[in-house]
Amino acid sequence: MHNLFTDLLKGKTVFVGVGNTLRGDDGLGPFMVELLKERGVSSCINAGEVPENYFGNIVRENPDTVVIIDAVQLFYEPGAYRVLSEEEILETGFSTHTLSPALFMRRLREVIDGDIFLLGIQPLHIEFGEGLSHEVEQSLHELVRMIVEACS
């Protein structure tokens, strides 16, 4: 089985989970970075709903690669995922955050000489009070397995 992250993750990689854990699948970013930490991936930042507040933390890591993990309207089935560049994000739908992922990535690009990607995962629901959907939770475990394997 091809691992999508094998060629993507170069050098020191920082994973940034974005989302609100109280809004169903919107919390997938924070949940995923916590799973990665549990599996021994060291450079993980839970940025919650305000990734801009963690800008300095990300820059101080001096990463070669930054992967932002967020729920994104991809118009795919729930749990589907895609690695997106800054340009591709402009073509996608919603973001539930105060700063759009594309603007955040552009700001990071001004100070980080490395690759910056968004791992976008299609949510099923983002209503308050809901947990992760089964579809998204399955994808998170699959993605964590691939990332841990690629980082080894």
C-alpha positions in Angstrom: 0.0 0.0 0.0 1.4 3.4 -1.0 2.1 5.8 1.9 1.1 9.3 0.9 3.5 10.8 3.5 6.7 9.0 2.5 7.8 11.6 0.0 6.0 14.5 1.6 7.6 14.6 5.0 11.1 16.0 4.6 13.5 16.8 7.4 12.0 18.1 10.7 8.2 18.1 10.4 5.8 20.0 12.6 2.1 18.9 12.7 -0.4 21.6 13.6 -3.9 20.5 14.6 -6.6 23.1 14.0 -10.3 22.9 15.1 -12.8 23.0 17.8 -13.2 19.7 19.7 -16.7 20.7 20.8 -18.0 20.8 17.2 -18.0 17.2 16.0 -15.6 16.5 13.2 -14.2 20.1 13.3 -12.1 18.8 16.2 -10.3 16.3 14.1 -7.1 18.4 13.9 -6.6 18.5 17.7 -7.6 14.9 18.1 -5.1 13.8 15.4 -2.1 15.6 16.9 -2.9 14.1 20.3 -2.9 10.6 18.7 0.4 11.4 16.9 1.9 12.5 20.3 0.8 9.2 21.8 2.5 7.3 19.0 5.8 9.2 19.6 5.7 12.0 17.0 7.4 14.8 18.9 6.7 18.0 17.0 2.9 18.3 17.4 1.0 21.5 18.2 -2.7 21.6 19.2 -3.6 25.1 17.9 -7.3 24.7 18.6 -9.4 27.4 16.7 -6.6 30.0 16.7 -3.6 28.7 14.8 -2.3 32.3 14.5 -1.6 32.2 18.3 0.8 29.4 17.8 2.7 31.1 14.9 5.8 31.8 17.1 5.8 28.2 18.4 5.8 26.8 14.9 8.6 29.1 13.7 10.8 28.4 16.7 10.7 24.7 15.8 12.6 25.7 12.6 10.8 23.1 10.5 11.6 21.8 7.0 7.9 20.8 6.6 4.7 22.0 8.3 1.5 20.0 8.0 -1.6 21.7 9.1 -4.4 19.3 9.9 -8.0 20.6 9.6 -11.6 19.8 8.6 -12.1 21.1 5.1 -15.1 21.1 2.7 -13.6 19.0 -0.1 -17.0 17.9 -1.5 -15.9 14.2 -1.0 -17.4 11.5 1.2 -17.0 12.0 5.0 -13.5 10.9 6.1 -11.9 11.4 2.7 -8.7 13.4 2.8 -6.4 15.3 0.6 -3.0 17.0 1.0 -3.5 20.6 -0.3 -1.1 23.3 -1.2 -1.8 27.0 -0.5 -3.1 27.5 -4.0 -5.4 24.5 -3.8 -6.9 25.7 -0.5 -8.3 28.8 -2.2 -10.5 26.5 -4.3 -12.0 24.7 -1.3 -15.0 25.7 0.7 -15.4 26.7 4.3 -13.1 27.1 7.3 -14.5 27.5 10.8 -11.5 29.6 11.9 -10.9 33.3 12.2 -7.9 33.1 9.9 -8.2 31.1 6.7 -5.8 28.3 6.2 -4.4 29.9 3.0 -3.7 33.1 4.8 -2.0 31.3 7.7 0.1 29.3 5.3 1.1 32.4 3.3 2.2 34.1 6.6 4.2 31.0 7.6 5.8 30.9 4.1 7.1 34.4 4.7 9.4 33.2 7.5 9.8 29.4 7.0 12.0 28.2 4.2 10.3 24.8 3.8 7.2 23.0 2.6 3.8 23.9 4.0 0.8 21.7 3.4 -2.8 21.3 4.7 -4.0 17.8 5.3 -7.7 18.5 4.7 -10.2 15.9 5.9 -13.9 16.0 4.9 -16.2 16.3 7.9 -19.6 14.7 8.2 -20.9 17.1 10.8 -19.6 20.2 12.7 -22.5 20.8 15.1 -21.8 21.7 18.7 -22.0 18.8 21.2 -21.2 16.1 18.7 -18.2 13.8 18.8 -16.1 12.6 15.9 -18.1 10.7 13.2 -17.2 7.1 12.7 -16.0 7.9 9.1 -13.6 10.6 10.3 -12.3 8.6 13.3 -11.4 5.7 10.9 -9.5 8.1 8.6 -7.7 9.6 11.5 -6.4 6.2 12.7 -5.3 5.3 9.1 -3.6 8.7 8.7 -1.8 8.4 12.0 -0.5 5.0 11.1 0.8 6.3 7.7 2.5 9.3 9.4 4.1 7.3 12.1 5.4 4.9 9.5 6.7 7.7 7.3 8.5 9.4 10.3 10.2 6.1 11.3 
